[in-house]
Amino acid sequence: MPTYAYEAIAAGGTSRRGTMEAADERRVVAELRRAGLYATAVKPAARQERAAVRWRPGRPVAGREVAVFTRQLATLLRAGMPLVRGLEVLARQERNPRMRALLGELAEAIRAGSSLSEAMARRPRVFGSLLVSLVKAGEAGGALELVLDRAARLQEKALQLRGRLRAAAVYPLAVLLVAGVIVAGLLGFVVPKFEQIFADLLKGAPLPPLTQAVLGLGSLVRDHLAALAAATVGGLALLTGGARSRRGAAWLDAGLIRMPVTGEWWLKAVLTRAGRTLGTLLAGGVPLLSALEIAEGVCGNRRIAAAVAAVREEVVLGSALAAALDRRGVFPPLFVSMVEVGEQTGALPEMLAKLADIYEEELDAAVAGLSSLLEPALIVFLAVVVGTLVVALFLPIVRIVQLMT
């Protein structure tokens, strides 16, 4: 659809400029009249100008940048700054060229008569349905700055939770990866050199079983290093591809929340995200059915998402939310009980927020405890691996000394 640049006059006599996508110029004039504006000039917009606004070189817009933008815009609106002016101020101070162009696009769309939620909805990959729905509810209720503040808190909490879980997983994986590379190097290049030395000095005497096993493993790594590396990379690629497929992702998500010990942590992390999202949406004025649909898409686990979808279908048929959650058999009793209390007291958003805080505190304690246990466990593991190699190479030396004496 072509884009037209226009100049118009508002009822108060102020002039407006902007761009609009429409089938033809008459459609632009009609849309402007519907918005209370009188067109004075309408012409096709230059394609180069449009491209300059929409696409800029630079890194993609990150979730943290969207959270910062939401927080800053809420602060400016609370201070009494007009929406378009606030977007322009934020665009001038933005360092990411793509985010700067995106904020300019939002301001331009609002000048053209669109609402902020409509302008954000044109960039679903950046803002997402959650933020768009909250902004739309805030616009309808006349409390945009309040809803933006809630959305910013929700985004910040989600980023903090994701960061803690990622940090807890990255440390042991990094240690195991480095240890694996070091052990593979020792087995492939250092250990095989001792085989000929031992054969010459022992003069046909058999090697200890542990040494034979280590030397055999070293020869295997040395002779088939390329094949082992290719098999490792291929296996990781196969697992990654399977996890990204619909059936594989569903199997993985179901397995994560059923694992012993850590499965409970995964479930609490998912429920923290879903509960906080649902509570924020309801507090922002979003209807329950729409809030459940959005929570289904952002919970991050297909097993729980399917359960939320089934709950939504029951709520459509007139079931109470707590009863529908209980019938799924996935949600913990505490979750169901607090939702039931929230429904009975009319404080469901507050109960969901409190529930998310409880689960988040439990996750913090679990992650801290796991981190304190992982460090000594990894040290012991590395000590066992290195110690086994040392002992395997030391035993033949003892036998050589015995033969020499």
C-alpha positions as CSV (number, residue, x, y, z in Angstrom):
1,M,0.0,0.0,0.0
2,P,1.5,3.4,-1.0
3,T,2.5,6.0,1.6
4,Y,1.4,9.7,1.4
5,A,2.8,12.7,3.1
6,Y,0.2,15.3,4.1
7,E,-0.2,18.7,5.7
8,A,-3.4,19.4,7.6
9,I,-5.0,22.0,10.0
10,A,-6.6,21.0,13.2
11,A,-9.8,22.5,14.7
12,G,-7.8,24.9,16.8
13,G,-5.8,26.2,13.8
14,T,-2.6,24.3,14.5
15,S,-0.9,22.7,11.5
16,R,0.0,19.0,11.4
17,R,2.4,17.1,9.1
18,G,2.8,13.3,8.8
19,T,2.5,10.3,6.6
20,M,-0.2,7.7,6.1
21,E,-0.6,4.5,4.2
22,A,-3.7,4.5,2.1
23,A,-5.1,3.2,-1.2
24,D,-5.2,6.7,-2.8
25,E,-5.1,10.5,-1.9
26,R,-8.9,10.6,-1.4
27,R,-8.7,7.9,1.3
28,V,-6.0,10.0,3.1
29,V,-8.3,13.1,3.1
30,A,-11.2,11.0,4.4
31,E,-9.1,9.5,7.2
32,L,-7.9,13.0,8.2
33,R,-11.5,14.3,8.3
34,R,-12.5,11.4,10.5
35,A,-9.7,12.4,12.8
36,G,-10.9,16.0,12.9
37,L,-8.2,17.4,10.5
38,Y,-8.6,19.3,7.3
39,A,-6.0,18.4,4.6
40,T,-4.2,21.2,2.8
41,A,-1.7,19.1,0.9
42,V,-1.4,15.4,0.1
43,K,1.3,13.9,-2.0
44,P,3.1,10.6,-2.3
45,A,5.9,10.2,0.2
46,A,9.4,9.7,-1.1
47,R,10.5,6.1,-0.8
48,Q,13.9,7.1,0.3
49,E,12.6,9.1,3.2
50,R,10.3,6.2,4.3
51,A,13.2,3.8,4.2
52,A,15.4,6.1,6.2
53,V,12.8,6.2,9.0
54,R,12.1,2.5,9.1
55,W,15.5,1.0,8.6
56,R,18.7,2.0,10.1
57,P,22.0,0.2,10.5
58,G,22.8,-1.1,14.0
59,R,22.2,-3.9,16.4
60,P,18.6,-5.2,16.9
61,V,16.4,-3.7,19.6
62,A,16.8,-5.7,22.8
63,G,14.2,-6.4,25.4
64,R,16.1,-4.4,28.0
65,E,15.9,-1.3,25.6
66,V,12.1,-1.7,25.3
67,A,11.9,-1.9,29.1
68,V,14.0,1.3,29.5
69,F,11.9,3.0,26.9
70,T,8.6,2.0,28.7
71,R,10.0,3.3,32.0
72,Q,11.2,6.6,30.6
73,L,8.0,7.2,28.7
74,A,5.9,6.6,31.8
75,T,8.1,9.1,33.7
76,L,7.7,11.8,31.0
77,L,4.0,11.4,30.8
78,R,3.6,11.5,34.6
79,A,5.6,14.8,34.5
80,G,3.0,16.3,32.1
81,M,4.9,16.0,28.8
82,P,2.7,15.4,25.7
83,L,3.1,11.9,24.2
84,V,4.6,13.0,20.8
85,R,7.0,15.4,22.5
86,G,8.1,12.6,24.9
87,L,8.7,10.2,22.0
88,E,10.8,12.9,20.3
89,V,12.9,13.5,23.4
90,L,13.5,9.8,23.9
91,A,14.5,9.4,20.2
92,R,17.1,12.2,20.5
93,Q,18.8,10.6,23.4
94,E,18.7,7.0,22.0
95,R,22.0,5.6,20.9
96,N,20.8,2.6,19.0
97,P,20.0,3.8,15.5
98,R,17.2,1.2,15.0
99,M,15.5,2.2,18.3
100,R,15.9,5.9,17.4
101,A,14.2,5.3,14.0
102,L,11.5,3.2,15.7
103,L,10.7,6.0,18.2
104,G,10.5,8.5,15.3
105,E,8.2,6.2,13.5
106,L,5.9,6.0,16.6
107,A,5.8,9.8,16.8
108,E,5.1,10.1,13.2
109,A,2.2,7.6,13.3
110,I,0.6,9.5,16.3
111,R,0.8,12.8,14.4
112,A,-1.0,11.0,11.6
113,G,-3.9,10.2,13.9
114,S,-3.0,6.7,15.2
115,S,-3.0,5.8,18.8
116,L,0.2,4.6,20.6
117,S,-1.1,1.1,20.8
118,E,-1.9,1.0,17.0
119,A,1.6,2.3,16.2
120,M,3.2,-0.3,18.5
121,A,1.1,-3.0,17.0
122,R,2.9,-2.4,13.6
123,R,6.1,-3.7,15.2
124,P,5.0,-6.9,17.0
125,R,8.5,-8.3,17.1
126,V,9.8,-5.4,19.1
127,F,6.9,-4.6,21.5
128,G,4.9,-7.8,21.6
129,S,1.2,-8.4,22.2
130,L,1.6,-8.0,26.0
131,L,2.8,-4.4,25.9
132,V,0.4,-3.5,23.1
133,S,-2.6,-4.8,25.0
134,L,-1.5,-2.9,28.2
135,V,-1.1,0.3,26.3
136,K,-4.4,-0.1,24.6
137,A,-6.1,-0.7,27.9
138,G,-4.4,2.3,29.4
139,E,-5.5,4.5,26.5
140,A,-9.1,3.3,26.9
141,G,-9.0,4.0,30.7
142,G,-7.2,7.3,30.5
143,A,-4.3,6.1,32.6
144,L,-1.6,5.5,30.1
145,E,1.3,6.6,32.3
146,L,0.1,4.3,35.1
147,V,-0.2,1.3,32.8
148,L,3.2,2.0,31.3
149,D,4.7,2.1,34.8
150,R,3.2,-1.4,35.5
151,A,4.4,-2.7,32.1
152,A,7.9,-1.4,32.9
153,R,7.9,-3.2,36.3
154,L,6.7,-6.4,34.6
155,Q,9.5,-6.2,32.0
156,E,12.2,-5.4,34.5
157,K,11.1,-8.3,36.7
158,A,11.1,-10.7,33.7
159,L,14.6,-9.6,32.7
160,Q,15.9,-10.0,36.3
161,L,14.4,-13.5,36.5
162,R,15.8,-14.5,33.1
163,G,19.2,-13.1,34.1
164,R,19.4,-15.1,37.3
165,L,18.4,-18.3,35.7
166,R,20.9,-17.8,32.8
167,A,23.7,-17.0,35.2
168,A,23.0,-20.1,37.2
169,A,23.2,-22.2,34.1
170,V,26.1,-20.5,32.3
171,Y,28.7,-21.0,35.1
172,P,28.6,-24.9,35.3
173,L,28.3,-25.2,31.5
174,A,31.3,-23.0,30.9
175,V,33.4,-24.9,33.5
176,L,32.4,-28.2,32.0
177,L,33.2,-27.0,28.4
178,V,36.6,-25.7,29.4
179,A,37.3,-28.9,31.3
180,G,36.2,-31.0,28.4
181,V,38.5,-29.2,26.0
182,I,41.5,-29.5,28.4
183,V,40.9,-33.2,29.0
184,A,40.5,-33.9,25.2
185,G,43.8,-32.1,24.6
186,L,45.6,-34.1,27.2
187,L,44.1,-37.4,25.9
188,G,44.8,-36.6,22.3
189,F,48.3,-35.0,22.4
190,V,49.9,-35.7,25.8
191,V,48.9,-39.1,26.9
192,P,49.7,-41.0,23.7
193,K,53.4,-39.8,23.9
194,F,53.8,-41.8,27.1
195,E,52.7,-45.1,25.4
196,Q,56.0,-45.5,23.5
197,I,58.0,-44.4,26.6
198,F,56.3,-47.0,28.8
199,A,56.8,-49.7,26.1
200,D,60.5,-49.1,25.9
201,L,61.2,-48.9,29.6
202,L,58.9,-51.8,30.7
203,K,60.4,-54.1,28.1
204,G,57.2,-56.0,27.4
205,A,55.8,-56.0,31.0
206,P,52.0,-55.4,31.0
207,L,50.7,-52.0,31.9
208,P,48.3,-51.5,34.8
209,P,44.6,-51.8,33.7
210,L,43.9,-48.1,34.5
211,T,46.8,-47.0,32.4
212,Q,45.8,-49.2,29.5
213,A,42.3,-47.7,29.6
214,V,43.6,-44.2,29.6
215,L,46.1,-44.8,26.8
216,G,43.4,-46.5,24.8
217,L,41.1,-43.6,25.2
218,G,44.0,-41.2,24.3
219,S,44.7,-43.2,21.1
220,L,41.0,-43.1,20.2
221,V,40.9,-39.3,20.6
222,R,44.1,-38.8,18.7
223,D,43.2,-41.1,15.7
224,H,39.6,-40.0,15.4
225,L,39.7,-36.4,16.6
226,A,38.0,-35.0,13.5
227,A,35.3,-37.7,13.6
228,L,34.6,-37.1,17.3
229,A,34.4,-33.4,16.8
230,A,32.1,-33.8,13.8
231,A,29.9,-36.2,15.8
232,T,29.7,-33.8,18.7
233,V,28.8,-30.8,16.6
234,G,26.3,-32.9,14.6
235,G,24.7,-34.3,17.8
236,L,24.4,-30.8,19.3
237,A,22.9,-29.5,16.0
238,L,20.4,-32.4,15.9
239,L,19.4,-31.8,19.5
240,T,19.0,-28.1,18.9
241,G,16.9,-28.7,15.7
242,G,14.8,-31.2,17.5
243,A,14.2,-28.8,20.4
244,R,13.1,-26.1,18.0
245,S,10.5,-28.4,16.2
246,R,6.9,-28.4,17.5
247,R,7.0,-31.9,18.8
248,G,10.5,-31.7,20.2
249,A,9.8,-28.4,22.0
250,A,6.6,-29.8,23.5
251,W,8.5,-32.9,24.7
252,L,11.4,-30.8,26.1
253,D,9.0,-28.4,27.9
254,A,7.1,-31.2,29.5
255,G,10.3,-33.0,30.5
256,L,11.8,-29.8,32.1
257,I,8.9,-29.4,34.6
258,R,8.9,-33.2,35.4
259,M,12.6,-33.5,36.2
260,P,13.4,-34.4,39.8
261,V,14.4,-31.4,42.0
262,T,15.0,-28.9,39.1
263,G,11.5,-29.6,37.5
264,E,9.9,-27.7,40.4
265,W,12.2,-24.8,39.8
266,W,11.3,-24.7,36.1
267,L,7.6,-24.8,36.9
268,K,7.9,-22.0,39.4
269,A,9.8,-19.9,36.9
270,V,7.1,-20.4,34.3
271,L,4.3,-19.7,36.8
272,T,6.1,-16.6,38.0
273,R,6.1,-15.2,34.4
274,A,2.6,-16.3,33.6
275,G,1.1,-15.1,37.0
276,R,2.8,-11.7,36.9
277,T,1.8,-11.2,33.3
278,L,-1.8,-12.1,34.0
279,G,-2.0,-9.9,37.2
280,T,-0.5,-6.9,35.4
281,L,-2.9,-7.3,32.5
282,L,-5.9,-7.5,34.8
283,A,-4.7,-4.6,36.9
284,G,-4.3,-2.6,33.7
285,G,-7.9,-3.1,32.7
286,V,-7.5,-6.0,30.1
287,P,-10.4,-8.4,30.1
288,L,-9.8,-11.8,31.6
289,L,-10.1,-13.8,28.4
290,S,-7.7,-11.5,26.5
291,A,-5.3,-11.6,29.5
292,L,-5.4,-15.4,29.5
293,E,-4.7,-15.5,25.7
294,I,-1.7,-13.2,26.1
295,A,-0.4,-15.1,29.2
296,E,-0.6,-18.3,27.1
297,G,1.8,-16.8,24.6
298,V,4.4,-15.4,27.0
299,C,4.6,-18.1,29.7
300,G,7.5,-19.8,27.8
301,N,6.5,-23.4,28.2
302,R,4.3,-25.3,25.7
303,R,3.0,-27.6,28.4
304,I,1.8,-24.8,30.6
305,A,0.6,-22.8,27.5
306,A,-1.6,-25.7,26.5
307,A,-3.0,-25.8,30.1
308,V,-3.7,-22.1,30.0
309,A,-5.5,-22.5,26.6
310,A,-7.7,-25.2,28.1
311,V,-8.4,-23.0,31.1
312,R,-9.4,-20.2,28.8
313,E,-11.8,-22.4,27.0
314,E,-13.5,-23.4,30.3
315,V,-13.7,-19.8,31.4
316,V,-15.5,-19.0,28.1
317,L,-18.1,-21.7,29.0
318,G,-18.7,-20.0,32.4
319,S,-16.3,-21.9,34.7
320,A,-14.5,-20.1,37.5
321,L,-10.8,-19.5,36.9
322,A,-9.6,-21.4,40.0
323,A,-11.8,-24.4,39.3
324,A,-10.5,-24.6,35.7
325,L,-6.9,-24.3,36.9
326,D,-7.4,-27.1,39.4
327,R,-8.9,-29.5,36.8
328,R,-5.7,-29.2,34.7
329,G,-3.6,-31.0,37.3
330,V,-0.5,-29.0,36.4
331,F,-0.8,-26.0,38.6
332,P,0.4,-26.3,42.3
333,P,-2.2,-26.1,45.1
334,L,-0.8,-22.8,46.3
335,F,-1.3,-21.3,42.9
336,V,-4.9,-22.5,42.7
337,S,-5.7,-21.5,46.2
338,M,-4.5,-17.9,45.9
339,V,-6.4,-17.5,42.6
340,E,-9.5,-18.8,44.3
341,V,-9.1,-16.3,47.2
342,G,-8.5,-13.5,44.6
343,E,-11.7,-14.4,42.8
344,Q,-13.7,-14.5,46.0
345,T,-12.3,-11.2,47.4
346,G,-12.2,-9.3,44.1
347,A,-8.5,-8.8,44.4
348,L,-7.3,-11.3,41.7
349,P,-4.5,-9.0,40.2
350,E,-3.0,-8.4,43.7
351,M,-3.1,-12.1,44.5
352,L,-1.4,-13.0,41.3
353,A,1.3,-10.3,41.9
354,K,1.8,-11.6,45.4
355,L,2.0,-15.2,44.1
356,A,4.7,-14.2,41.6
357,D,6.7,-12.5,44.4
358,I,6.5,-15.7,46.5
359,Y,7.7,-17.9,43.7
360,E,10.4,-15.5,42.8
361,E,11.7,-15.5,46.3
362,E,11.7,-19.3,46.4
363,L,13.6,-19.3,43.1
364,D,16.2,-16.9,44.4
365,A,16.8,-19.1,47.4
366,A,17.0,-22.2,45.2
367,V,19.4,-20.7,42.7
368,A,21.6,-19.4,45.5
369,G,21.6,-22.8,47.2
370,L,22.4,-24.5,43.9
371,S,25.2,-22.1,43.1
372,S,26.8,-22.7,46.5
373,L,26.7,-26.5,45.9
374,L,27.8,-26.5,42.3
375,E,31.1,-24.8,42.9
376,P,32.5,-27.5,45.2
377,A,30.9,-30.2,43.2
378,L,32.6,-29.0,40.0
379,I,35.9,-28.7,41.9
380,V,35.6,-32.3,43.1
381,F,34.6,-33.5,39.6
382,L,37.7,-31.8,38.0
383,A,39.9,-33.2,40.7
384,V,38.7,-36.7,40.1
385,V,39.2,-36.4,36.3
386,V,42.7,-34.9,36.6
387,G,43.6,-37.2,39.4
388,T,42.6,-40.3,37.4
389,L,44.9,-39.1,34.5
390,V,47.8,-38.5,36.9
391,V,47.4,-41.9,38.7
392,A,47.1,-43.7,35.4
393,L,50.5,-42.2,34.2
394,F,52.2,-42.6,37.6
395,L,51.5,-46.3,38.1
396,P,53.8,-47.4,35.2
397,I,56.5,-45.1,36.6
398,V,56.4,-47.0,39.9
399,R,56.7,-50.3,38.1
400,I,59.6,-49.0,36.1
401,V,61.4,-48.0,39.2
402,Q,60.8,-51.4,40.7
403,L,62.2,-53.1,37.6
404,M,65.3,-50.9,37.7
405,T,66.0,-51.8,41.3
